[in-house]
Amino acid sequence: MTAVNATSALAEVAGARRGVSMRTTVGIIGAGPAGLLLARLLHNAGIDSVVLESRDRAYVEQRQRAGILEQGTVDVLRAAGAGERMDREGLRHDGIELRFARRRHRIDFPALTGGRSVTVYAQTEVCKDLIALQLQEGGPLLFGAEALAVEGAGTDRPRVRFRREGHGGQEGQEGQEGREGREEVLECSYVVGCDGFWGVARKAIPEKLVQVFERTYPFGWLGILADVPPSHDELVYARHDRGFALLSMRSPAVSRLYLQVPEGTDAGTWSDGKVWDELERRFETADGWRLRRGPVTAKSVTPMRSHVHEPMRYGRLFLAGDAAHIVPPTGAKGLNLAVGDVVTFARALAHLRETGSGELLDAYSGTCLRRVWQAERFSYEMTAMLHRAPGATPFEDRIQLARLERLASSRAAAQDLAEGYTGFALE
């Protein structure tokens, strides 16, 4: 953002406190990694923006989500100037281990992809880095600003109605309206909805124009965080007759582990000891590998589903991340898909400014969806290969094992998995 744009945007913020609409080029709803990265990319391109986030800063910086960054995501963060701490503290992984029939098989990413890898760096840390940059260098980032509706998406001047906590009422007369906030308006040239599945952005697209594709899986993931060093230096994906298990990590001292459980499971019904015992069963190998145990600090159940919303654009409203698509976590694609969306939008808007051509903006939905569907395919296939569905037959069990045997014996099959896991190229 130029100094003039920054001054103007901040003046609009001050004006908004007096009930005057704010104005910006791009209104961004949601300060998760997608919204924050988009603000950073636009700032670097000299395009002003305002970010609205319904939660407070502490919540955003502590919200536990994905932790696997594809090679392309790592490259984007570095190029945006947000990679310094990631490069210092993130854990580069050059492969994953598949376990089945008490056997271990490693997939070597660099050898199969021409040098690509992934990095373990939690979403919380990505958000902390981007928030610090935005507050130091970027445009307005408003926490506690709840987007209520996107209006005029089909016009050349869309607007976001929002309410900020603690704003409203007359100075010195902080009544009920003041505590709850008063409605304000953010006028934009473009709106990007990075506000997730339950946000307001996608609701602004007329239902008659929308096609939804989805699948709900009859199982979920029981996940734990534990204060214990990881039991393996790379992620372990285990297929077992009792169900899937995943060994992951957040740092050299914190492990993140998951168990497949029936849909609707209450995490509170699983004691810590029961979780560790079941993990040990599902990770068991013939070579005597041992699972490290430690204090469990968090426990929750994640439902599993696939969801795609088409189109991802309506007029001047663009959807990104979970607002447009959800993948089961098996393929580690959610955060990375969101990064691909906002990179595509930022490039397209910069292209419009530089050339006067809206060709890339017009192609936004189609460009993103090609990558989205490849990620949906990959995540679906990983899920189907590793999870045992309720009522699975012996035939289906043997098909799963045959798929895994193929990965362990065929370079071509292993290469396809490695290319999908490390990420599909941004167009």
C-alpha positions as CSV (number, residue, x, y, z in Angstrom):
1,M,0.0,0.0,0.0
2,T,1.3,3.5,-0.8
3,A,1.6,6.1,1.9
4,V,-1.3,8.0,0.4
5,N,-3.5,4.8,0.3
6,A,-2.5,3.9,3.8
7,T,-3.4,7.4,5.1
8,S,-6.6,7.4,3.3
9,A,-7.7,4.0,4.5
10,L,-6.8,4.9,8.1
11,A,-8.8,8.1,7.8
12,E,-11.8,6.0,6.6
13,V,-11.4,3.9,9.7
14,A,-11.6,7.0,11.9
15,G,-14.6,8.2,9.8
16,A,-16.3,4.9,10.3
17,R,-16.3,5.5,14.1
18,R,-18.4,8.5,13.4
19,G,-20.8,6.5,11.3
20,V,-19.3,7.2,7.9
21,S,-18.7,4.3,5.5
22,M,-15.2,3.0,5.1
23,R,-13.9,2.6,1.5
24,T,-11.2,0.4,0.1
25,T,-10.2,-1.5,-3.1
26,V,-10.5,-5.0,-1.6
27,G,-12.7,-5.9,1.4
28,I,-11.4,-9.1,2.9
29,I,-13.8,-11.0,5.2
30,G,-11.8,-13.3,7.6
31,A,-8.4,-13.1,9.1
32,G,-7.4,-16.7,8.9
33,P,-4.3,-17.6,6.8
34,A,-6.1,-17.0,3.5
35,G,-7.4,-13.5,4.4
36,L,-4.2,-12.4,6.0
37,L,-2.0,-13.7,3.2
38,L,-4.2,-12.0,0.6
39,A,-3.9,-8.7,2.5
40,R,-0.1,-9.2,2.4
41,L,0.0,-10.0,-1.3
42,L,-2.2,-7.0,-2.1
43,H,0.0,-4.7,0.0
44,N,3.1,-5.9,-1.8
45,A,1.3,-5.1,-5.1
46,G,0.4,-1.6,-4.0
47,I,-3.3,-2.4,-3.7
48,D,-5.2,-1.2,-0.5
49,S,-7.4,-3.5,1.5
50,V,-9.3,-3.8,4.8
51,V,-9.6,-7.1,6.7
52,L,-12.6,-7.8,8.9
53,E,-12.4,-10.5,11.5
54,S,-15.2,-11.4,13.9
55,R,-12.9,-12.9,16.6
56,D,-10.2,-11.2,18.6
57,R,-6.5,-11.4,17.9
58,A,-5.8,-14.0,20.7
59,Y,-8.4,-16.4,19.3
60,V,-7.1,-16.1,15.7
61,E,-3.5,-16.8,16.9
62,Q,-4.5,-19.8,19.0
63,R,-7.0,-21.4,16.6
64,Q,-5.6,-25.0,15.9
65,R,-6.0,-26.1,12.3
66,A,-3.6,-27.4,9.6
67,G,0.1,-27.8,10.1
68,I,1.4,-29.1,6.7
69,L,2.6,-26.6,4.1
70,E,3.1,-27.7,0.6
71,Q,6.2,-26.6,-1.3
72,G,4.2,-24.0,-3.2
73,T,2.8,-22.5,0.0
74,V,6.3,-22.3,1.5
75,D,7.5,-20.6,-1.7
76,V,4.6,-18.1,-1.6
77,L,5.2,-17.2,2.1
78,R,8.9,-16.6,1.4
79,A,8.2,-14.4,-1.6
80,A,5.7,-12.4,0.4
81,G,8.2,-11.7,3.1
82,A,6.5,-13.9,5.7
83,G,8.9,-16.8,5.7
84,E,11.7,-15.8,8.1
85,R,10.4,-17.6,11.2
86,M,9.0,-20.5,9.2
87,D,12.4,-21.1,7.7
88,R,14.0,-21.0,11.2
89,E,11.4,-23.0,13.1
90,G,9.5,-25.0,10.6
91,L,10.3,-28.7,10.1
92,R,11.1,-29.7,6.5
93,H,9.8,-33.2,5.7
94,D,11.1,-35.1,2.7
95,G,8.6,-37.9,2.9
96,I,5.9,-39.8,4.7
97,E,5.7,-43.4,6.0
98,L,2.9,-45.7,5.1
99,R,2.1,-48.6,7.5
100,F,-0.1,-51.6,6.7
101,A,0.0,-55.3,7.6
102,R,2.6,-54.4,10.3
103,R,5.0,-53.2,7.6
104,R,6.6,-49.8,6.9
105,H,7.2,-48.2,3.6
106,R,8.6,-44.7,3.0
107,I,7.6,-42.4,0.2
108,D,10.6,-40.2,-0.8
109,F,9.3,-36.9,-2.0
110,P,12.4,-35.2,-3.4
111,A,13.4,-38.3,-5.3
112,L,10.0,-38.6,-6.9
113,T,9.2,-35.0,-7.5
114,G,12.4,-33.3,-8.6
115,G,13.3,-32.0,-5.2
116,R,9.9,-30.9,-3.6
117,S,9.1,-31.4,0.0
118,V,6.6,-30.2,2.6
119,T,7.1,-28.2,5.9
120,V,5.4,-28.7,9.2
121,Y,4.6,-25.3,10.5
122,A,1.3,-24.8,12.3
123,Q,-1.5,-22.5,11.1
124,T,-1.3,-20.6,14.4
125,E,2.3,-19.6,13.6
126,V,1.5,-18.6,10.0
127,C,-1.3,-16.4,11.3
128,K,1.0,-14.8,14.0
129,D,3.6,-14.0,11.3
130,L,1.1,-12.5,8.9
131,I,-0.7,-10.5,11.6
132,A,2.5,-8.9,12.8
133,L,3.3,-7.9,9.2
134,Q,-0.1,-6.5,8.6
135,L,-0.2,-4.4,11.7
136,Q,3.3,-3.2,11.1
137,E,3.1,-2.5,7.4
138,G,-0.3,-3.2,5.9
139,G,-3.8,-1.7,5.9
140,P,-6.5,-1.9,8.5
141,L,-7.0,-5.2,10.2
142,L,-10.1,-5.0,12.4
143,F,-10.6,-7.6,15.0
144,G,-14.0,-8.0,16.6
145,A,-15.6,-6.9,13.4
146,E,-18.4,-9.3,12.4
147,A,-19.5,-9.3,8.8
148,L,-23.3,-9.3,8.7
149,A,-23.9,-9.4,4.9
150,V,-22.4,-8.8,1.5
151,E,-24.6,-6.5,-0.6
152,G,-24.4,-5.4,-4.2
153,A,-22.0,-8.2,-5.2
154,G,-23.4,-8.1,-8.8
155,T,-22.6,-4.3,-9.0
156,D,-19.3,-2.4,-9.4
157,R,-19.6,-1.2,-5.8
158,P,-20.2,-4.1,-3.4
159,R,-20.4,-3.4,0.3
160,V,-20.0,-5.3,3.5
161,R,-22.2,-4.5,6.4
162,F,-20.4,-5.3,9.7
163,R,-20.6,-4.6,13.4
164,R,-17.6,-4.0,15.6
165,E,-17.6,-4.8,19.3
166,G,-17.4,-1.7,21.5
167,H,-18.2,0.8,18.8
168,G,-21.5,2.6,18.8
169,G,-23.3,5.0,21.1
170,Q,-22.2,8.6,21.9
171,E,-18.9,9.3,23.4
172,G,-19.2,8.9,27.2
173,Q,-22.6,7.2,26.8
174,E,-21.6,3.6,26.4
175,G,-25.1,1.9,26.5
176,Q,-26.2,-1.5,25.3
177,E,-25.8,-0.5,21.6
178,G,-22.2,0.7,22.4
179,R,-21.3,-2.6,24.0
180,E,-22.7,-4.7,21.2
181,G,-21.5,-2.4,18.5
182,R,-23.3,-0.4,15.8
183,E,-23.6,-1.5,12.1
184,E,-21.0,0.0,9.8
185,V,-20.4,-0.3,6.1
186,L,-17.3,-1.1,4.1
187,E,-17.6,-0.1,0.5
188,C,-15.2,-1.9,-1.9
189,S,-14.3,-2.4,-5.5
190,Y,-14.1,-6.1,-4.7
191,V,-15.0,-8.4,-1.8
192,V,-13.1,-11.6,-1.1
193,G,-14.8,-14.0,1.3
194,C,-12.2,-15.9,3.4
195,D,-14.8,-16.4,6.1
196,G,-15.2,-20.2,6.0
197,F,-18.1,-22.5,5.4
198,W,-20.4,-20.8,7.9
199,G,-19.6,-17.2,6.8
200,V,-21.8,-14.7,5.0
201,A,-19.8,-14.4,1.8
202,R,-21.1,-17.4,-0.1
203,K,-24.7,-16.7,1.1
204,A,-24.6,-13.6,-1.1
205,I,-24.5,-15.7,-4.3
206,P,-28.0,-16.3,-5.6
207,E,-28.9,-20.0,-4.9
208,K,-30.2,-20.5,-8.5
209,L,-26.6,-19.9,-9.7
210,V,-25.0,-22.3,-7.3
211,Q,-24.1,-26.0,-7.7
212,V,-22.9,-27.9,-4.6
213,F,-21.0,-31.1,-4.7
214,E,-20.5,-32.9,-1.3
215,R,-19.8,-36.1,0.5
216,T,-20.1,-36.9,4.2
217,Y,-17.9,-39.7,5.6
218,P,-19.3,-42.1,8.2
219,F,-16.3,-41.5,10.5
220,G,-14.2,-38.7,12.0
221,W,-10.8,-38.1,13.5
222,L,-10.2,-38.1,17.2
223,G,-7.1,-35.9,17.5
224,I,-4.8,-35.2,20.5
225,L,-2.0,-32.8,21.2
226,A,0.6,-34.2,23.5
227,D,3.7,-32.8,25.2
228,V,6.0,-35.5,24.0
229,P,8.6,-35.6,21.2
230,P,7.2,-37.2,18.0
231,S,7.8,-41.0,17.8
232,H,9.0,-40.7,14.2
233,D,10.8,-37.9,12.3
234,E,8.2,-37.9,9.5
235,L,4.4,-38.3,9.3
236,V,3.1,-41.8,9.6
237,Y,-0.1,-42.9,7.9
238,A,-1.3,-46.2,9.2
239,R,-4.0,-48.5,7.7
240,H,-5.3,-51.1,10.2
241,D,-8.3,-53.4,10.5
242,R,-9.4,-51.4,13.5
243,G,-9.2,-48.1,11.5
244,F,-6.8,-45.4,10.4
245,A,-4.2,-43.6,12.5
246,L,-1.9,-40.7,11.8
247,L,1.2,-39.7,13.6
248,S,2.1,-36.0,13.1
249,M,3.7,-33.2,15.1
250,R,3.6,-29.5,15.8
251,S,7.2,-29.1,16.9
252,P,10.2,-31.2,18.1
253,A,8.5,-31.3,21.5
254,V,4.8,-31.6,20.7
255,S,3.1,-34.5,18.9
256,R,-0.2,-34.4,17.1
257,L,-1.9,-37.8,16.6
258,Y,-5.2,-38.9,15.2
259,L,-7.5,-42.0,15.3
260,Q,-10.4,-42.9,13.0
261,V,-13.5,-43.1,15.1
262,P,-17.2,-43.5,14.3
263,E,-19.1,-40.4,13.1
264,G,-20.5,-38.4,16.0
265,T,-18.0,-39.7,18.6
266,D,-17.7,-37.6,21.8
267,A,-14.0,-37.0,22.6
268,G,-14.9,-37.0,26.3
269,T,-15.7,-40.8,26.1
270,W,-12.0,-41.5,25.3
271,S,-9.7,-41.5,28.3
272,D,-6.0,-40.6,27.7
273,G,-4.9,-44.1,28.4
274,K,-7.5,-45.5,26.0
275,V,-6.3,-43.2,23.2
276,W,-2.6,-44.2,23.7
277,D,-3.5,-47.9,23.8
278,E,-5.4,-47.7,20.6
279,L,-2.7,-45.7,18.8
280,E,-0.2,-48.3,19.9
281,R,-2.3,-51.1,18.3
282,R,-2.8,-49.3,15.0
283,F,0.9,-48.2,14.6
284,E,2.3,-51.7,15.5
285,T,5.0,-53.0,13.3
286,A,6.9,-56.3,13.0
287,D,10.2,-54.6,13.7
288,G,9.4,-53.6,17.3
289,W,8.9,-49.8,16.7
290,R,7.6,-48.1,19.9
291,L,5.2,-45.2,20.4
292,R,6.2,-42.5,22.9
293,R,3.5,-41.4,25.3
294,G,3.1,-38.1,27.2
295,P,0.7,-35.7,28.7
296,V,-2.4,-35.0,26.5
297,T,-3.1,-31.2,26.4
298,A,-6.0,-31.2,24.0
299,K,-8.5,-33.6,22.6
300,S,-11.2,-33.1,19.9
301,V,-13.1,-34.9,17.1
302,T,-13.0,-33.6,13.5
303,P,-15.8,-34.6,11.2
304,M,-14.8,-35.7,7.7
305,R,-16.4,-34.4,4.5
306,S,-15.8,-33.2,1.0
307,H,-17.6,-30.0,-0.3
308,V,-17.2,-27.9,-3.4
309,H,-19.2,-24.7,-4.1
310,E,-19.4,-23.7,-7.8
311,P,-18.9,-21.0,-8.9
312,M,-16.3,-19.3,-6.7
313,R,-17.1,-15.9,-8.1
314,Y,-20.3,-13.8,-8.5
315,G,-19.8,-10.3,-9.9
316,R,-17.3,-8.5,-7.7
317,L,-17.5,-11.2,-4.9
318,F,-14.8,-13.9,-4.8
319,L,-14.8,-16.9,-2.5
320,A,-11.6,-18.4,-1.2
321,G,-10.7,-21.3,1.1
322,D,-13.4,-23.1,3.2
323,A,-16.0,-20.6,1.9
324,A,-15.7,-22.4,-1.4
325,H,-14.4,-25.9,-0.7
326,I,-13.6,-28.4,2.1
327,V,-11.5,-31.5,1.9
328,P,-11.1,-34.3,4.4
329,P,-7.8,-33.7,6.2
330,T,-6.2,-37.0,5.0
331,G,-4.3,-35.2,2.2
332,A,-3.3,-32.1,4.1
333,K,-4.9,-29.9,1.4
334,G,-7.2,-27.4,3.2
335,L,-4.8,-24.5,4.0
336,N,-2.8,-25.0,0.9
337,L,-5.9,-24.8,-1.4
338,A,-6.8,-21.5,0.3
339,V,-3.3,-20.2,-0.4
340,G,-3.8,-21.1,-4.1
341,D,-7.1,-19.2,-4.2
342,V,-5.8,-15.9,-2.8
343,V,-2.6,-16.1,-4.9
344,T,-4.8,-16.5,-8.0
345,F,-6.9,-13.5,-7.0
346,A,-4.0,-11.3,-6.2
347,R,-2.3,-12.1,-9.5
348,A,-5.4,-11.4,-11.4
349,L,-6.1,-8.1,-9.8
350,A,-2.5,-7.0,-10.3
351,H,-2.8,-8.0,-13.9
352,L,-5.9,-5.9,-14.3
353,R,-4.1,-2.9,-12.9
354,E,-1.0,-3.4,-15.0
355,T,-2.7,-4.2,-18.3
356,G,-6.3,-3.1,-18.1
357,S,-7.4,-6.6,-18.9
358,G,-9.9,-8.4,-16.6
359,E,-9.2,-11.7,-18.3
360,L,-7.6,-13.4,-15.3
361,L,-10.3,-12.1,-12.9
362,D,-12.9,-13.5,-15.2
363,A,-11.1,-16.8,-15.2
364,Y,-10.8,-16.9,-11.4
365,S,-13.4,-19.5,-10.6
366,G,-12.3,-21.9,-13.4
367,T,-8.7,-21.5,-12.6
368,C,-9.1,-22.3,-8.9
369,L,-11.6,-25.1,-9.5
370,R,-9.2,-27.1,-11.6
371,R,-6.8,-27.2,-8.7
372,V,-9.6,-27.7,-6.2
373,W,-10.9,-30.8,-7.9
374,Q,-7.4,-32.4,-8.2
375,A,-7.0,-31.8,-4.5
376,E,-10.5,-33.3,-3.8
377,R,-9.6,-36.3,-5.9
378,F,-6.3,-36.8,-4.1
379,S,-7.9,-36.4,-0.6
380,Y,-10.7,-38.8,-1.5
381,E,-8.4,-41.4,-2.7
382,M,-6.1,-41.1,0.3
383,T,-9.1,-41.4,2.6
384,A,-10.6,-44.4,0.8
385,M,-7.2,-46.2,0.8
386,L,-6.5,-45.8,4.5
387,H,-9.8,-45.7,6.4
388,R,-12.0,-48.8,7.1
389,A,-15.6,-47.9,6.5
390,P,-18.3,-49.4,8.8
391,G,-19.4,-52.7,7.5
392,A,-16.4,-53.1,5.1
393,T,-16.2,-56.5,3.4
394,P,-13.2,-58.7,3.2
395,F,-13.1,-57.9,-0.5
396,E,-12.8,-54.2,0.3
397,D,-10.1,-54.8,2.8
398,R,-8.1,-56.7,0.2
399,I,-8.5,-53.8,-2.3
400,Q,-7.1,-51.4,0.2
401,L,-4.1,-53.6,0.8
402,A,-3.6,-54.0,-2.9
403,R,-3.5,-50.3,-3.4
404,L,-0.9,-50.0,-0.7
405,E,1.1,-52.9,-2.1
406,R,1.1,-51.1,-5.4
407,L,2.5,-47.9,-3.8
408,A,5.2,-49.9,-2.2
409,S,6.3,-51.7,-5.4
410,S,5.7,-49.2,-8.2
411,R,7.7,-46.0,-8.7
412,A,4.9,-44.6,-10.9
413,A,2.3,-45.1,-8.2
414,A,4.5,-43.6,-5.5
415,Q,5.3,-40.7,-7.8
416,D,1.7,-39.9,-8.3
417,L,1.1,-39.8,-4.5
418,A,4.3,-37.7,-3.9
419,E,3.3,-35.2,-6.5
420,G,-0.2,-34.9,-5.1
421,Y,1.0,-34.6,-1.5
422,T,3.6,-31.9,-2.2
423,G,1.1,-29.9,-4.1
424,F,-0.4,-29.2,-7.5
425,A,1.1,-26.3,-9.4
426,L,-0.4,-22.8,-9.2
427,E,-1.6,-21.7,-12.7
